[in-house]
Amino acid sequence: MEDPTKPGKNNNSVGKAVAVVTALGMNFAVCAVGGYFLGTWMDKLWFKNGLGIGLGVLIGIAAGILGIVALIKSVVGGNNG
């Protein structure tokens, strides 16, 4: 049986966890900011009163949540539908 307290044995799982948490945060942030820019464009094109920014941010948040769920499913291994 391997000793989990030996140096270098847990580094892979710690690195994986850090990468997943970073990817989750970046995914959500990029989607929210992208939604803001989408909303700004929609405001210039149609609404002109701030409604587009609100809708865009909500769309970005929804996309971020869906991306987070997909990433978690792929990491956990729940890709069976």
Secondary structure as the mmCIF struct_conf table of DSSP 4:
data_model
#
loop_
_struct_conf.conf_type_id
_struct_conf.id
_struct_conf.beg_label_comp_id
_struct_conf.beg_label_asym_id
_struct_conf.beg_label_seq_id
_struct_conf.end_label_comp_id
_struct_conf.end_label_asym_id
_struct_conf.end_label_seq_id
TURN_TY1_P TURN_TY1_P1 PRO A 4 THR A 5
BEND BEND1 LYS A 6 LYS A 6
TURN_TY1_P TURN_TY1_P2 PRO A 7 GLY A 8
BEND BEND2 LYS A 9 ASN A 10
HELX_RH_AL_P HELX_RH_AL_P1 ASN A 11 MET A 42
HELX_RH_PI_P HELX_RH_PI_P1 ASP A 43 PHE A 47
BEND BEND3 ASN A 49 GLY A 50
HELX_RH_AL_P HELX_RH_AL_P2 LEU A 51 VAL A 76
TURN_TY1_P TURN_TY1_P3 GLY A 77 GLY A 77
#
